[in-house]
Amino acid sequence: MTHTLPDRLAINPKSPFHNAELLQRGIGIRFNGAEKTNVEEYCVSEGWILVAVGRSLDRRGNPMTLKIKGVVEPYLKDEVPEA
């Protein structure tokens, strides 16, 4: 059974794009063909991801992020990826 994932998803609970139920199922991100594990937020239609930059924090205690543009492919980790 295939599930459609949202166009945009964030791990920050304060974000309007946060979906706790979906995140608990396990979301994987392939960015330009490489598996990424440090993605804070993604947007498929605009083609970008936000990744944490080291251990640096901003003045509010949130991780510093960097926006990278490219091909974003989200998938559910419990589903078998199509080859």
C-alpha positions as YAML, in Angstrom:
chain: A
units: angstrom
residues:
- id: 1
  name: MET
  ca: [0.00, 0.00, 0.00]
- id: 2
  name: THR
  ca: [1.53, 3.31, -1.02]
- id: 3
  name: HIS
  ca: [1.10, 6.43, 1.06]
- id: 4
  name: THR
  ca: [1.49, 9.95, -0.20]
- id: 5
  name: LEU
  ca: [3.82, 11.99, 1.94]
- id: 6
  name: PRO
  ca: [3.29, 15.72, 2.47]
- id: 7
  name: ASP
  ca: [5.04, 18.21, 0.22]
- id: 8
  name: ARG
  ca: [6.62, 19.83, 3.27]
- id: 9
  name: LEU
  ca: [7.43, 18.34, 6.69]
- id: 10
  name: ALA
  ca: [9.35, 19.62, 9.74]
- id: 11
  name: ILE
  ca: [10.58, 17.90, 12.91]
- id: 12
  name: ASN
  ca: [10.17, 21.07, 15.02]
- id: 13
  name: PRO
  ca: [6.87, 20.80, 16.97]
- id: 14
  name: LYS
  ca: [6.41, 24.60, 16.79]
- id: 15
  name: SER
  ca: [6.30, 24.51, 12.98]
- id: 16
  name: PRO
  ca: [2.93, 24.48, 11.17]
- id: 17
  name: PHE
  ca: [4.39, 21.70, 8.96]
- id: 18
  name: HIS
  ca: [4.99, 19.31, 11.89]
- id: 19
  name: ASN
  ca: [3.15, 15.94, 11.82]
- id: 20
  name: ALA
  ca: [4.02, 13.81, 14.87]
- id: 21
  name: GLU
  ca: [2.10, 10.71, 13.74]
- id: 22
  name: LEU
  ca: [3.92, 10.59, 10.42]
- id: 23
  name: LEU
  ca: [7.33, 11.21, 12.02]
- id: 24
  name: GLN
  ca: [6.80, 8.31, 14.44]
- id: 25
  name: ARG
  ca: [6.31, 5.95, 11.51]
- id: 26
  name: GLY
  ca: [9.77, 6.88, 10.24]
- id: 27
  name: ILE
  ca: [10.55, 9.13, 7.29]
- id: 28
  name: GLY
  ca: [13.70, 8.77, 5.21]
- id: 29
  name: ILE
  ca: [15.07, 11.46, 2.89]
- id: 30
  name: ARG
  ca: [17.13, 10.90, -0.24]
- id: 31
  name: PHE
  ca: [18.69, 14.17, -1.39]
- id: 32
  name: ASN
  ca: [20.34, 14.17, -4.82]
- id: 33
  name: GLY
  ca: [20.50, 10.38, -4.55]
- id: 34
  name: ALA
  ca: [22.23, 10.29, -1.12]
- id: 35
  name: GLU
  ca: [20.62, 9.27, 2.16]
- id: 36
  name: LYS
  ca: [20.43, 12.17, 4.66]
- id: 37
  name: THR
  ca: [19.87, 11.63, 8.38]
- id: 38
  name: ASN
  ca: [20.19, 15.19, 9.73]
- id: 39
  name: VAL
  ca: [17.27, 16.84, 7.89]
- id: 40
  name: GLU
  ca: [15.28, 19.30, 10.02]
- id: 41
  name: GLU
  ca: [12.71, 20.18, 7.32]
- id: 42
  name: TYR
  ca: [12.12, 19.47, 3.64]
- id: 43
  name: CYS
  ca: [10.03, 20.78, 0.75]
- id: 44
  name: VAL
  ca: [9.64, 18.61, -2.36]
- id: 45
  name: SER
  ca: [7.96, 21.15, -4.66]
- id: 46
  name: GLU
  ca: [10.56, 23.87, -3.99]
- id: 47
  name: GLY
  ca: [13.44, 21.35, -3.93]
- id: 48
  name: TRP
  ca: [15.25, 22.12, -0.66]
- id: 49
  name: ILE
  ca: [16.13, 20.67, 2.74]
- id: 50
  name: LEU
  ca: [17.21, 22.29, 6.00]
- id: 51
  name: VAL
  ca: [20.10, 20.48, 7.67]
- id: 52
  name: ALA
  ca: [21.65, 21.09, 11.07]
- id: 53
  name: VAL
  ca: [25.07, 22.74, 10.99]
- id: 54
  name: GLY
  ca: [27.23, 21.00, 13.57]
- id: 55
  name: ARG
  ca: [26.25, 21.53, 17.19]
- id: 56
  name: SER
  ca: [25.78, 25.29, 16.92]
- id: 57
  name: LEU
  ca: [22.63, 26.78, 18.42]
- id: 58
  name: ASP
  ca: [20.93, 30.09, 17.75]
- id: 59
  name: ARG
  ca: [20.00, 32.49, 20.54]
- id: 60
  name: ARG
  ca: [16.69, 30.70, 21.09]
- id: 61
  name: GLY
  ca: [18.35, 27.30, 21.55]
- id: 62
  name: ASN
  ca: [17.37, 25.91, 18.14]
- id: 63
  name: PRO
  ca: [19.99, 24.23, 15.94]
- id: 64
  name: MET
  ca: [21.58, 26.42, 13.27]
- id: 65
  name: THR
  ca: [20.40, 25.24, 9.86]
- id: 66
  name: LEU
  ca: [21.51, 25.53, 6.28]
- id: 67
  name: LYS
  ca: [19.15, 25.41, 3.29]
- id: 68
  name: ILE
  ca: [20.41, 23.22, 0.44]
- id: 69
  name: LYS
  ca: [18.66, 23.01, -2.94]
- id: 70
  name: GLY
  ca: [18.38, 19.84, -5.00]
- id: 71
  name: VAL
  ca: [16.18, 16.81, -5.68]
- id: 72
  name: VAL
  ca: [14.26, 15.73, -2.54]
- id: 73
  name: GLU
  ca: [12.77, 12.21, -2.31]
- id: 74
  name: PRO
  ca: [10.98, 11.42, 0.98]
- id: 75
  name: TYR
  ca: [9.90, 7.86, 1.73]
- id: 76
  name: LEU
  ca: [8.51, 5.81, 4.61]
- id: 77
  name: LYS
  ca: [11.21, 3.65, 6.20]
- id: 78
  name: ASP
  ca: [8.83, 0.74, 6.83]
- id: 79
  name: GLU
  ca: [8.02, 0.42, 3.09]
- id: 80
  name: VAL
  ca: [10.28, -1.41, 0.68]
- id: 81
  name: PRO
  ca: [11.91, 1.16, -1.66]
- id: 82
  name: GLU
  ca: [11.17, 0.71, -5.36]
- id: 83
  name: ALA
  ca: [14.21, -0.18, -7.44]
...
